[in-house]
Amino acid sequence: MIKLYDLTATWFYSGYLRPASGTWGTLAALPLCFGVAIICGIWGLILGSMILFCIGLWASHQYEIKTGEHDSSRVVIDEAAGMMLASIPIVYYVQYWWMVAICFGAFRLFDAVKIGPVGWIDNNIHGALGVMLDDIAAGLMAAVVIMGVMQWII
């Protein structure tokens, strides 16, 4: 029987892939992020991230309750929500085919290294809110850095 909290928290079971479930979850979110960026633009990405954030709060909380695992590596809906924000540069630089890879790489870097606000959130905010917020921060940081670098280059 399909458990809705498991399906959503693991981003359609991509969180069960090994190794590096967060990377797999982010890869699984890329088609959605790219499609939303192209079709709906920046506001679609922001709204999509907000929707995934709300669903993720519920799903990751339920996952923790049902499994007893806090911040399980299988919970990757937070990566999908963060990648939505990290995809904002695609809207402005869609002519550069490699922008999708840059957004993906920058998001994974900020999510893994956890510098600045990402690390602070990871260490100080607990529960489902902490699970979701650190990836939102990583996505925002990735988008801001990429946009800044692209403005400097172009």
Salt bridges, closest charged atoms under 4 A:
GLU64 OE1 - HIS70 ND1 3.37
GLU69 OE2 - ARG74 NH2 2.32
GLU79 OE2 - ARG108 NH1 3.72
ASP111 OD2 - ARG108 NH1 2.72
ASP111 OD1 - LYS114 NZ 3.40
ASP134 OD2 - LYS114 NZ 3.11
